[in-house]
Amino acid sequence: MPNDELTDETVIWRYMSFSRFASMLHEGNKLFFARPFKFDDRWEGQYPPSYLRNTKKYAEEKGFPFDEFEADFAKRL
């Protein structure tokens, strides 16, 4: 680890505040999932373009109608 010191303003986790993390540990038996549309990275939580291409190739090889896959992808987005 570098010798740089962390300040109080240093972000060490970008999906939740420390108070939310501590609350989650204290309450127990609960999980927190950040909403992907709040992420700074617009691609976070998205399928890579290669996934759709590979799925289309797989569907063609197996004789599955690709329009069903496309409809499923549209619902997920």
PDB file with SEQRES, HELIX, SHEET and CRYST1 records, atoms N, CA, C and O in Angstrom:
SEQRES   1 A   77  MET PRO ASN ASP GLU LEU THR ASP GLU THR VAL ILE TRP          
SEQRES   2 A   77  ARG TYR MET SER PHE SER ARG PHE ALA SER MET LEU HIS          
SEQRES   3 A   77  GLU GLY ASN LYS LEU PHE PHE ALA ARG PRO PHE LYS PHE          
SEQRES   4 A   77  ASP ASP ARG TRP GLU GLY GLN TYR PRO PRO SER TYR LEU          
SEQRES   5 A   77  ARG ASN THR LYS LYS TYR ALA GLU GLU LYS GLY PHE PRO          
SEQRES   6 A   77  PHE ASP GLU PHE GLU ALA ASP PHE ALA LYS ARG LEU              
HELIX    1 AA1 PHE A   18  GLU A   27  1                                  10    
HELIX    2 AA2 PRO A   36  LYS A   38  5                                   3    
HELIX    3 AA3 PRO A   49  LYS A   62  1                                  14    
HELIX    4 AA4 PHE A   66  ARG A   76  1                                  11    
CRYST1    1.000    1.000    1.000  90.00  90.00  90.00 P 1           1          
ATOM      1  N   MET A   1       0.843  -1.176   0.000  1.00  0.00           N  
ATOM      2  CA  MET A   1       0.000   0.000   0.000  1.00  0.00           C  
ATOM      3  C   MET A   1       0.886   1.236   0.000  1.00  0.00           C  
ATOM      4  O   MET A   1       1.894   1.271   0.706  1.00  0.00           O  
ATOM      5  N   PRO A   2       0.526   2.251  -0.781  1.00  0.00           N  
ATOM      6  CA  PRO A   2       1.345   3.462  -0.810  1.00  0.00           C  
ATOM      7  C   PRO A   2       1.379   4.136   0.555  1.00  0.00           C  
ATOM      8  O   PRO A   2       0.535   3.878   1.413  1.00  0.00           O  
ATOM      9  N   ASN A   3       2.355   4.992   0.738  1.00  0.00           N  
ATOM     10  CA  ASN A   3       2.497   5.700   2.006  1.00  0.00           C  
ATOM     11  C   ASN A   3       1.557   6.896   2.117  1.00  0.00           C  
ATOM     12  O   ASN A   3       1.624   7.639   3.096  1.00  0.00           O  
ATOM     13  N   ASP A   4       0.691   7.094   1.141  1.00  0.00           N  
ATOM     14  CA  ASP A   4      -0.262   8.210   1.192  1.00  0.00           C  
ATOM     15  C   ASP A   4      -1.222   8.010   2.355  1.00  0.00           C  
ATOM     16  O   ASP A   4      -1.709   6.907   2.599  1.00  0.00           O  
ATOM     17  N   GLU A   5      -1.483   9.100   3.065  1.00  0.00           N  
ATOM     18  CA  GLU A   5      -2.424   9.015   4.176  1.00  0.00           C  
ATOM     19  C   GLU A   5      -3.825   9.338   3.680  1.00  0.00           C  
ATOM     20  O   GLU A   5      -4.005  10.186   2.806  1.00  0.00           O  
ATOM     21  N   LEU A   6      -4.808   8.660   4.242  1.00  0.00           N  
ATOM     22  CA  LEU A   6      -6.196   8.917   3.880  1.00  0.00           C  
ATOM     23  C   LEU A   6      -6.734  10.063   4.722  1.00  0.00           C  
ATOM     24  O   LEU A   6      -6.463  10.153   5.920  1.00  0.00           O  
ATOM     25  N   THR A   7      -7.496  10.933   4.081  1.00  0.00           N  
ATOM     26  CA  THR A   7      -8.141  12.023   4.801  1.00  0.00           C  
ATOM     27  C   THR A   7      -9.586  11.631   5.089  1.00  0.00           C  
ATOM     28  O   THR A   7     -10.066  10.612   4.593  1.00  0.00           O  
ATOM     29  N   ASP A   8     -10.275  12.432   5.884  1.00  0.00           N  
ATOM     30  CA  ASP A   8     -11.676  12.159   6.195  1.00  0.00           C  
ATOM     31  C   ASP A   8     -12.557  12.239   4.954  1.00  0.00           C  
ATOM     32  O   ASP A   8     -13.650  11.673   4.942  1.00  0.00           O  
ATOM     33  N   GLU A   9     -12.104  12.929   3.912  1.00  0.00           N  
ATOM     34  CA  GLU A   9     -12.887  13.080   2.692  1.00  0.00           C  
ATOM     35  C   GLU A   9     -12.641  11.954   1.685  1.00  0.00           C  
ATOM     36  O   GLU A   9     -13.310  11.902   0.653  1.00  0.00           O  
ATOM     37  N   THR A  10     -11.708  11.061   1.961  1.00  0.00           N  
ATOM     38  CA  THR A  10     -11.380   9.988   1.034  1.00  0.00           C  
ATOM     39  C   THR A  10     -12.537   9.001   0.930  1.00  0.00           C  
ATOM     40  O   THR A  10     -13.023   8.486   1.937  1.00  0.00           O  
ATOM     41  N   VAL A  11     -12.970   8.746  -0.302  1.00  0.00           N  
ATOM     42  CA  VAL A  11     -14.039   7.782  -0.529  1.00  0.00           C  
ATOM     43  C   VAL A  11     -13.406   6.396  -0.626  1.00  0.00           C  
ATOM     44  O   VAL A  11     -12.559   6.155  -1.486  1.00  0.00           O  
ATOM     45  N   ILE A  12     -13.817   5.494   0.251  1.00  0.00           N  
ATOM     46  CA  ILE A  12     -13.247   4.150   0.210  1.00  0.00           C  
ATOM     47  C   ILE A  12     -14.232   3.138  -0.352  1.00  0.00           C  
ATOM     48  O   ILE A  12     -13.856   2.011  -0.674  1.00  0.00           O  
ATOM     49  N   TRP A  13     -15.480   3.536  -0.468  1.00  0.00           N  
ATOM     50  CA  TRP A  13     -16.481   2.644  -1.040  1.00  0.00           C  
ATOM     51  C   TRP A  13     -17.528   3.523  -1.681  1.00  0.00           C  
ATOM     52  O   TRP A  13     -18.064   4.414  -1.022  1.00  0.00           O  
ATOM     53  N   ARG A  14     -17.833   3.305  -2.929  1.00  0.00           N  
ATOM     54  CA  ARG A  14     -18.668   4.254  -3.638  1.00  0.00           C  
ATOM     55  C   ARG A  14     -20.149   3.916  -3.674  1.00  0.00           C  
ATOM     56  O   ARG A  14     -20.931   4.696  -4.217  1.00  0.00           O  
ATOM     57  N   TYR A  15     -20.557   2.804  -3.129  1.00  0.00           N  
ATOM     58  CA  TYR A  15     -21.953   2.406  -3.242  1.00  0.00           C  
ATOM     59  C   TYR A  15     -22.786   2.698  -2.001  1.00  0.00           C  
ATOM     60  O   TYR A  15     -24.015   2.703  -2.080  1.00  0.00           O  
ATOM     61  N   MET A  16     -22.169   2.935  -0.889  1.00  0.00           N  
ATOM     62  CA  MET A  16     -22.930   3.234   0.320  1.00  0.00           C  
ATOM     63  C   MET A  16     -22.061   4.034   1.273  1.00  0.00           C  
ATOM     64  O   MET A  16     -20.833   3.962   1.232  1.00  0.00           O  
ATOM     65  N   SER A  17     -22.714   4.786   2.119  1.00  0.00           N  
ATOM     66  CA  SER A  17     -21.994   5.557   3.127  1.00  0.00           C  
ATOM     67  C   SER A  17     -21.540   4.618   4.249  1.00  0.00           C  
ATOM     68  O   SER A  17     -22.042   3.503   4.388  1.00  0.00           O  
ATOM     69  N   PHE A  18     -20.596   5.091   5.031  1.00  0.00           N  
ATOM     70  CA  PHE A  18     -20.127   4.282   6.144  1.00  0.00           C  
ATOM     71  C   PHE A  18     -21.259   4.031   7.138  1.00  0.00           C  
ATOM     72  O   PHE A  18     -21.375   2.937   7.690  1.00  0.00           O  
ATOM     73  N   SER A  19     -22.094   5.047   7.363  1.00  0.00           N  
ATOM     74  CA  SER A  19     -23.186   4.870   8.317  1.00  0.00           C  
ATOM     75  C   SER A  19     -24.163   3.791   7.850  1.00  0.00           C  
ATOM     76  O   SER A  19     -24.683   3.032   8.668  1.00  0.00           O  
ATOM     77  N   ARG A  20     -24.415   3.720   6.551  1.00  0.00           N  
ATOM     78  CA  ARG A  20     -25.298   2.671   6.022  1.00  0.00           C  
ATOM     79  C   ARG A  20     -24.636   1.304   6.190  1.00  0.00           C  
ATOM     80  O   ARG A  20     -25.296   0.329   6.550  1.00  0.00           O  
ATOM     81  N   PHE A  21     -23.328   1.238   5.929  1.00  0.00           N  
ATOM     82  CA  PHE A  21     -22.591  -0.016   6.095  1.00  0.00           C  
ATOM     83  C   PHE A  21     -22.637  -0.478   7.549  1.00  0.00           C  
ATOM     84  O   PHE A  21     -22.899  -1.648   7.826  1.00  0.00           O  
ATOM     85  N   ALA A  22     -22.381   0.452   8.479  1.00  0.00           N  
ATOM     86  CA  ALA A  22     -22.403   0.105   9.903  1.00  0.00           C  
ATOM     87  C   ALA A  22     -23.801  -0.338  10.323  1.00  0.00           C  
ATOM     88  O   ALA A  22     -23.946  -1.284  11.098  1.00  0.00           O  
ATOM     89  N   SER A  23     -24.827   0.339   9.817  1.00  0.00           N  
ATOM     90  CA  SER A  23     -26.200  -0.036  10.136  1.00  0.00           C  
ATOM     91  C   SER A  23     -26.508  -1.441   9.624  1.00  0.00           C  
ATOM     92  O   SER A  23     -27.168  -2.226  10.306  1.00  0.00           O  
ATOM     93  N   MET A  24     -26.035  -1.749   8.437  1.00  0.00           N  
ATOM     94  CA  MET A  24     -26.267  -3.073   7.858  1.00  0.00           C  
ATOM     95  C   MET A  24     -25.616  -4.155   8.733  1.00  0.00           C  
ATOM     96  O   MET A  24     -26.206  -5.213   8.954  1.00  0.00           O  
ATOM     97  N   LEU A  25     -24.414  -3.891   9.225  1.00  0.00           N  
ATOM     98  CA  LEU A  25     -23.745  -4.859  10.098  1.00  0.00           C  
ATOM     99  C   LEU A  25     -24.471  -4.994  11.436  1.00  0.00           C  
ATOM    100  O   LEU A  25     -24.605  -6.094  11.974  1.00  0.00           O  
ATOM    101  N   HIS A  26     -24.931  -3.878  11.956  1.00  0.00           N  
ATOM    102  CA  HIS A  26     -25.595  -3.882  13.258  1.00  0.00           C  
ATOM    103  C   HIS A  26     -26.947  -4.598  13.204  1.00  0.00           C  
ATOM    104  O   HIS A  26     -27.267  -5.384  14.096  1.00  0.00           O  
ATOM    105  N   GLU A  27     -27.729  -4.334  12.176  1.00  0.00           N  
ATOM    106  CA  GLU A  27     -29.066  -4.929  12.070  1.00  0.00           C  
ATOM    107  C   GLU A  27     -29.004  -6.406  11.709  1.00  0.00           C  
ATOM    108  O   GLU A  27     -29.859  -7.179  12.142  1.00  0.00           O  
ATOM    109  N   GLY A  28     -28.018  -6.810  10.931  1.00  0.00           N  
ATOM    110  CA  GLY A  28     -27.850  -8.205  10.554  1.00  0.00           C  
ATOM    111  C   GLY A  28     -28.957  -8.719   9.647  1.00  0.00           C  
ATOM    112  O   GLY A  28     -30.030  -8.123   9.562  1.00  0.00           O  
ATOM    113  N   ASN A  29     -28.693  -9.811   8.983  1.00  0.00           N  
ATOM    114  CA  ASN A  29     -29.655 -10.495   8.111  1.00  0.00           C  
ATOM    115  C   ASN A  29     -30.266  -9.601   7.039  1.00  0.00           C  
ATOM    116  O   ASN A  29     -31.380  -9.868   6.589  1.00  0.00           O  
ATOM    117  N   LYS A  30     -29.574  -8.556   6.623  1.00  0.00           N  
ATOM    118  CA  LYS A  30     -30.060  -7.683   5.566  1.00  0.00           C  
ATOM    119  C   LYS A  30     -28.925  -7.404   4.598  1.00  0.00           C  
ATOM    120  O   LYS A  30     -27.759  -7.341   4.987  1.00  0.00           O  
ATOM    121  N   LEU A  31     -29.276  -7.240   3.354  1.00  0.00           N  
ATOM    122  CA  LEU A  31     -28.308  -6.877   2.331  1.00  0.00           C  
ATOM    123  C   LEU A  31     -28.703  -5.544   1.722  1.00  0.00           C  
ATOM    124  O   LEU A  31     -29.879  -5.180   1.703  1.00  0.00           O  
ATOM    125  N   PHE A  32     -27.719  -4.828   1.229  1.00  0.00           N  
ATOM    126  CA  PHE A  32     -27.977  -3.574   0.536  1.00  0.00           C  
ATOM    127  C   PHE A  32     -27.487  -3.715  -0.896  1.00  0.00           C  
ATOM    128  O   PHE A  32     -26.361  -4.152  -1.132  1.00  0.00           O  
ATOM    129  N   PHE A  33     -28.326  -3.347  -1.842  1.00  0.00           N  
ATOM    130  CA  PHE A  33     -27.948  -3.339  -3.251  1.00  0.00           C  
ATOM    131  C   PHE A  33     -28.157  -1.928  -3.781  1.00  0.00           C  
ATOM    132  O   PHE A  33     -29.270  -1.403  -3.757  1.00  0.00           O  
ATOM    133  N   ALA A  34     -27.091  -1.329  -4.255  1.00  0.00           N  
ATOM    134  CA  ALA A  34     -27.205   0.005  -4.839  1.00  0.00           C  
ATOM    135  C   ALA A  34     -27.974  -0.083  -6.146  1.00  0.00           C  
ATOM    136  O   ALA A  34     -27.866  -1.078  -6.863  1.00  0.00           O  
ATOM    137  N   ARG A  35     -28.737   0.933  -6.460  1.00  0.00           N  
ATOM    138  CA  ARG A  35     -29.480   0.967  -7.707  1.00  0.00           C  
ATOM    139  C   ARG A  35     -28.525   1.314  -8.840  1.00  0.00           C  
ATOM    140  O   ARG A  35     -27.862   2.350  -8.795  1.00  0.00           O  
ATOM    141  N   PRO A  36     -28.448   0.460  -9.856  1.00  0.00           N  
ATOM    142  CA  PRO A  36     -27.477   0.687 -10.929  1.00  0.00           C  
ATOM    143  C   PRO A  36     -27.627   2.029 -11.634  1.00  0.00           C  
ATOM    144  O   PRO A  36     -26.631   2.573 -12.112  1.00  0.00           O  
ATOM    145  N   PHE A  37     -28.840   2.585 -11.716  1.00  0.00           N  
ATOM    146  CA  PHE A  37     -28.989   3.849 -12.414  1.00  0.00           C  
ATOM    147  C   PHE A  37     -28.362   5.012 -11.647  1.00  0.00           C  
ATOM    148  O   PHE A  37     -28.260   6.118 -12.178  1.00  0.00           O  
ATOM    149  N   LYS A  38     -27.945   4.775 -10.411  1.00  0.00           N  
ATOM    150  CA  LYS A  38     -27.270   5.813  -9.635  1.00  0.00           C  
ATOM    151  C   LYS A  38     -25.749   5.723  -9.758  1.00  0.00           C  
ATOM    152  O   LYS A  38     -25.040   6.578  -9.227  1.00  0.00           O  
ATOM    153  N   PHE A  39     -25.240   4.712 -10.443  1.00  0.00           N  
ATOM    154  CA  PHE A  39     -23.797   4.566 -10.603  1.00  0.00           C  
ATOM    155  C   PHE A  39     -23.256   5.668 -11.506  1.00  0.00           C  
ATOM    156  O   PHE A  39     -23.948   6.112 -12.423  1.00  0.00           O  
ATOM    157  N   ASP A  40     -22.036   6.112 -11.259  1.00  0.00           N  
ATOM    158  CA  ASP A  40     -21.391   7.099 -12.119  1.00  0.00           C  
ATOM    159  C   ASP A  40     -21.035   6.507 -13.471  1.00  0.00           C  
ATOM    160  O   ASP A  40     -21.087   7.204 -14.485  1.00  0.00           O  
ATOM    161  N   ASP A  41     -20.678   5.245 -13.502  1.00  0.00           N  
ATOM    162  CA  ASP A  41     -20.275   4.571 -14.730  1.00  0.00           C  
ATOM    163  C   ASP A  41     -21.525   4.083 -15.455  1.00  0.00           C  
ATOM    164  O   ASP A  41     -22.219   3.197 -14.957  1.00  0.00           O  
ATOM    165  N   ARG A  42     -21.821   4.651 -16.627  1.00  0.00           N  
ATOM    166  CA  ARG A  42     -23.057   4.307 -17.330  1.00  0.00           C  
ATOM    167  C   ARG A  42     -23.076   2.854 -17.798  1.00  0.00           C  
ATOM    168  O   ARG A  42     -24.147   2.327 -18.097  1.00  0.00           O  
ATOM    169  N   TRP A  43     -21.934   2.203 -17.867  1.00  0.00           N  
ATOM    170  CA  TRP A  43     -21.877   0.811 -18.317  1.00  0.00           C  
ATOM    171  C   TRP A  43     -21.963  -0.179 -17.162  1.00  0.00           C  
ATOM    172  O   TRP A  43     -22.137  -1.376 -17.388  1.00  0.00           O  
ATOM    173  N   GLU A  44     -21.843   0.304 -15.930  1.00  0.00           N  
ATOM    174  CA  GLU A  44     -21.893  -0.601 -14.780  1.00  0.00           C  
ATOM    175  C   GLU A  44     -23.267  -1.255 -14.703  1.00  0.00           C  
ATOM    176  O   GLU A  44     -24.293  -0.581 -14.789  1.00  0.00           O  
ATOM    177  N   GLY A  45     -23.276  -2.559 -14.541  1.00  0.00           N  
ATOM    178  CA  GLY A  45     -24.526  -3.292 -14.459  1.00  0.00           C  
ATOM    179  C   GLY A  45     -25.096  -3.666 -15.812  1.00  0.00           C  
ATOM    180  O   GLY A  45     -26.158  -4.285 -15.885  1.00  0.00           O  
ATOM    181  N   GLN A  46     -24.413  -3.302 -16.880  1.00  0.00           N  
ATOM    182  CA  GLN A  46     -24.887  -3.593 -18.225  1.00  0.00           C  
ATOM    183  C   GLN A  46     -24.158  -4.810 -18.789  1.00  0.00           C  
ATOM    184  O   GLN A  46     -23.047  -5.135 -18.372  1.00  0.00           O  
ATOM    185  N   TYR A  47     -24.795  -5.462 -19.728  1.00  0.00           N  
ATOM    186  CA  TYR A  47     -24.134  -6.553 -20.437  1.00  0.00           C  
ATOM    187  C   TYR A  47     -23.168  -5.961 -21.452  1.00  0.00           C  
ATOM    188  O   TYR A  47     -23.490  -4.960 -22.092  1.00  0.00           O  
ATOM    189  N   PRO A  48     -21.992  -6.556 -21.612  1.00  0.00           N  
ATOM    190  CA  PRO A  48     -21.100  -6.071 -22.668  1.00  0.00           C  
ATOM    191  C   PRO A  48     -21.686  -6.420 -24.035  1.00  0.00           C  
ATOM    192  O   PRO A  48     -22.401  -7.414 -24.158  1.00  0.00           O  
ATOM    193  N   PRO A  49     -21.393  -5.613 -25.071  1.00  0.00           N  
ATOM    194  CA  PRO A  49     -21.918  -5.898 -26.406  1.00  0.00           C  
ATOM    195  C   PRO A  49     -21.588  -7.320 -26.888  1.00  0.00           C  
ATOM    196  O   PRO A  49     -22.375  -7.923 -27.618  1.00  0.00           O  
ATOM    197  N   SER A  50     -20.448  -7.848 -26.489  1.00  0.00           N  
ATOM    198  CA  SER A  50     -20.061  -9.195 -26.920  1.00  0.00           C  
ATOM    199  C   SER A  50     -21.032 -10.248 -26.380  1.00  0.00           C  
ATOM    200  O   SER A  50     -21.207 -11.294 -27.005  1.00  0.00           O  
ATOM    201  N   TYR A  51     -21.658  -9.994 -25.244  1.00  0.00           N  
ATOM    202  CA  TYR A  51     -22.591 -10.956 -24.667  1.00  0.00           C  
ATOM    203  C   TYR A  51     -23.795 -11.150 -25.585  1.00  0.00           C  
ATOM    204  O   TYR A  51     -24.236 -12.275 -25.820  1.00  0.00           O  
ATOM    205  N   LEU A  52     -24.313 -10.052 -26.095  1.00  0.00           N  
ATOM    206  CA  LEU A  52     -25.451 -10.128 -27.010  1.00  0.00           C  
ATOM    207  C   LEU A  52     -25.044 -10.821 -28.314  1.00  0.00           C  
ATOM    208  O   LEU A  52     -25.784 -11.651 -28.842  1.00  0.00           O  
ATOM    209  N   ARG A  53     -23.867 -10.473 -28.823  1.00  0.00           N  
ATOM    210  CA  ARG A  53     -23.388 -11.128 -30.054  1.00  0.00           C  
ATOM    211  C   ARG A  53     -23.213 -12.628 -29.849  1.00  0.00           C  
ATOM    212  O   ARG A  53     -23.618 -13.423 -30.698  1.00  0.00           O  
ATOM    213  N   ASN A  54     -22.617 -13.013 -28.738  1.00  0.00           N  
ATOM    214  CA  ASN A  54     -22.393 -14.436 -28.466  1.00  0.00           C  
ATOM    215  C   ASN A  54     -23.706 -15.178 -28.250  1.00  0.00           C  
ATOM    216  O   ASN A  54     -23.841 -16.338 -28.639  1.00  0.00           O  
ATOM    217  N   THR A  55     -24.673 -14.508 -27.631  1.00  0.00           N  
ATOM    218  CA  THR A  55     -25.981 -15.127 -27.435  1.00  0.00           C  
ATOM    219  C   THR A  55     -26.666 -15.347 -28.779  1.00  0.00           C  
ATOM    220  O   THR A  55     -27.276 -16.390 -29.012  1.00  0.00           O  
ATOM    221  N   LYS A  56     -26.559 -14.355 -29.658  1.00  0.00           N  
ATOM    222  CA  LYS A  56     -27.154 -14.493 -30.988  1.00  0.00           C  
ATOM    223  C   LYS A  56     -26.506 -15.653 -31.744  1.00  0.00           C  
ATOM    224  O   LYS A  56     -27.197 -16.442 -32.388  1.00  0.00           O  
ATOM    225  N   LYS A  57     -25.183 -15.752 -31.664  1.00  0.00           N  
ATOM    226  CA  LYS A  57     -24.464 -16.847 -32.324  1.00  0.00           C  
ATOM    227  C   LYS A  57     -24.911 -18.194 -31.760  1.00  0.00           C  
ATOM    228  O   LYS A  57     -25.157 -19.136 -32.514  1.00  0.00           O  
ATOM    229  N   TYR A  58     -25.016 -18.285 -30.435  1.00  0.00           N  
ATOM    230  CA  TYR A  58     -25.451 -19.518 -29.782  1.00  0.00           C  
ATOM    231  C   TYR A  58     -26.866 -19.901 -30.237  1.00  0.00           C  
ATOM    232  O   TYR A  58     -27.133 -21.062 -30.546  1.00  0.00           O  
ATOM    233  N   ALA A  59     -27.763 -18.915 -30.273  1.00  0.00           N  
ATOM    234  CA  ALA A  59     -29.149 -19.177 -30.685  1.00  0.00           C  
ATOM    235  C   ALA A  59     -29.199 -19.699 -32.118  1.00  0.00           C  
ATOM    236  O   ALA A  59     -29.949 -20.626 -32.424  1.00  0.00           O  
ATOM    237  N   GLU A  60     -28.394 -19.096 -32.995  1.00  0.00           N  
ATOM    238  CA  GLU A  60     -28.365 -19.545 -34.387  1.00  0.00           C  
ATOM    239  C   GLU A  60     -27.833 -20.966 -34.504  1.00  0.00           C  
ATOM    240  O   GLU A  60     -28.373 -21.775 -35.259  1.00  0.00           O  
ATOM    241  N   GLU A  61     -26.763 -21.275 -33.750  1.00  0.00           N  
ATOM    242  CA  GLU A  61     -26.177 -22.623 -33.790  1.00  0.00           C  
ATOM    243  C   GLU A  61     -27.143 -23.677 -33.271  1.00  0.00           C  
ATOM    244  O   GLU A  61     -27.172 -24.796 -33.784  1.00  0.00           O  
ATOM    245  N   LYS A  62     -27.929 -23.335 -32.265  1.00  0.00           N  
ATOM    246  CA  LYS A  62     -28.840 -24.299 -31.641  1.00  0.00           C  
ATOM    247  C   LYS A  62     -30.236 -24.282 -32.249  1.00  0.00           C  
ATOM    248  O   LYS A  62     -31.089 -25.090 -31.884  1.00  0.00           O  
ATOM    249  N   GLY A  63     -30.466 -23.355 -33.180  1.00  0.00           N  
ATOM    250  CA  GLY A  63     -31.763 -23.283 -33.833  1.00  0.00           C  
ATOM    251  C   GLY A  63     -32.849 -22.635 -32.999  1.00  0.00           C  
ATOM    252  O   GLY A  63     -34.036 -22.855 -33.241  1.00  0.00           O  
ATOM    253  N   PHE A  64     -32.445 -21.819 -31.996  1.00  0.00           N  
ATOM    254  CA  PHE A  64     -33.415 -21.105 -31.183  1.00  0.00           C  
ATOM    255  C   PHE A  64     -33.780 -19.792 -31.872  1.00  0.00           C  
ATOM    256  O   PHE A  64     -32.921 -19.167 -32.493  1.00  0.00           O  
ATOM    257  N   PRO A  65     -35.028 -19.368 -31.772  1.00  0.00           N  
ATOM    258  CA  PRO A  65     -35.389 -18.063 -32.342  1.00  0.00           C  
ATOM    259  C   PRO A  65     -34.763 -16.942 -31.506  1.00  0.00           C  
ATOM    260  O   PRO A  65     -35.013 -16.841 -30.305  1.00  0.00           O  
ATOM    261  N   PHE A  66     -33.966 -16.122 -32.139  1.00  0.00           N  
ATOM    262  CA  PHE A  66     -33.253 -15.069 -31.408  1.00  0.00           C  
ATOM    263  C   PHE A  66     -34.184 -13.971 -30.910  1.00  0.00           C  
ATOM    264  O   PHE A  66     -33.841 -13.278 -29.952  1.00  0.00           O  
ATOM    265  N   ASP A  67     -35.337 -13.792 -31.521  1.00  0.00           N  
ATOM    266  CA  ASP A  67     -36.240 -12.731 -31.079  1.00  0.00           C  
ATOM    267  C   ASP A  67     -36.686 -12.933 -29.637  1.00  0.00           C  
ATOM    268  O   ASP A  67     -36.984 -11.960 -28.945  1.00  0.00           O  
ATOM    269  N   GLU A  68     -36.738 -14.175 -29.171  1.00  0.00           N  
ATOM    270  CA  GLU A  68     -37.073 -14.424 -27.766  1.00  0.00           C  
ATOM    271  C   GLU A  68     -35.962 -13.913 -26.852  1.00  0.00           C  
ATOM    272  O   GLU A  68     -36.233 -13.343 -25.795  1.00  0.00           O  
ATOM    273  N   PHE A  69     -34.711 -14.120 -27.261  1.00  0.00           N  
ATOM    274  CA  PHE A  69     -33.583 -13.600 -26.486  1.00  0.00           C  
ATOM    275  C   PHE A  69     -33.613 -12.075 -26.468  1.00  0.00           C  
ATOM    276  O   PHE A  69     -33.411 -11.460 -25.422  1.00  0.00           O  
ATOM    277  N   GLU A  70     -33.867 -11.466 -27.627  1.00  0.00           N  
ATOM    278  CA  GLU A  70     -33.917 -10.007 -27.704  1.00  0.00           C  
ATOM    279  C   GLU A  70     -35.010  -9.441 -26.795  1.00  0.00           C  
ATOM    280  O   GLU A  70     -34.799  -8.424 -26.134  1.00  0.00           O  
ATOM    281  N   ALA A  71     -36.154 -10.080 -26.759  1.00  0.00           N  
ATOM    282  CA  ALA A  71     -37.243  -9.619 -25.888  1.00  0.00           C  
ATOM    283  C   ALA A  71     -36.826  -9.720 -24.427  1.00  0.00           C  
ATOM    284  O   ALA A  71     -37.145  -8.842 -23.625  1.00  0.00           O  
ATOM    285  N   ASP A  72     -36.111 -10.791 -24.078  1.00  0.00           N  
ATOM    286  CA  ASP A  72     -35.640 -10.961 -22.696  1.00  0.00           C  
ATOM    287  C   ASP A  72     -34.625  -9.887 -22.344  1.00  0.00           C  
ATOM    288  O   ASP A  72     -34.679  -9.319 -21.254  1.00  0.00           O  
ATOM    289  N   PHE A  73     -33.697  -9.602 -23.254  1.00  0.00           N  
ATOM    290  CA  PHE A  73     -32.711  -8.538 -23.001  1.00  0.00           C  
ATOM    291  C   PHE A  73     -33.401  -7.195 -22.811  1.00  0.00           C  
ATOM    292  O   PHE A  73     -33.022  -6.423 -21.931  1.00  0.00           O  
ATOM    293  N   ALA A  74     -34.401  -6.913 -23.622  1.00  0.00           N  
ATOM    294  CA  ALA A  74     -35.130  -5.645 -23.520  1.00  0.00           C  
ATOM    295  C   ALA A  74     -35.793  -5.516 -22.143  1.00  0.00           C  
ATOM    296  O   ALA A  74     -35.789  -4.435 -21.555  1.00  0.00           O  
ATOM    297  N   LYS A  75     -36.362  -6.611 -21.629  1.00  0.00           N  
ATOM    298  CA  LYS A  75     -36.981  -6.576 -20.306  1.00  0.00           C  
ATOM    299  C   LYS A  75     -35.934  -6.311 -19.226  1.00  0.00           C  
ATOM    300  O   LYS A  75     -36.184  -5.557 -18.286  1.00  0.00           O  
ATOM    301  N   ARG A  76     -34.765  -6.932 -19.361  1.00  0.00           N  
ATOM    302  CA  ARG A  76     -33.724  -6.757 -18.346  1.00  0.00           C  
ATOM    303  C   ARG A  76     -33.196  -5.325 -18.312  1.00  0.00           C  
ATOM    304  O   ARG A  76     -32.882  -4.796 -17.246  1.00  0.00           O  
ATOM    305  N   LEU A  77     -33.102  -4.709 -19.481  1.00  0.00           N  
ATOM    306  CA  LEU A  77     -32.596  -3.331 -19.509  1.00  0.00           C  
ATOM    307  C   LEU A  77     -33.601  -2.392 -18.911  1.00  0.00           C  
ATOM    308  O   LEU A  77     -33.356  -1.187 -18.845  1.00  0.00           O  
TER     309      LEU A  77                                                      
END                                                                             
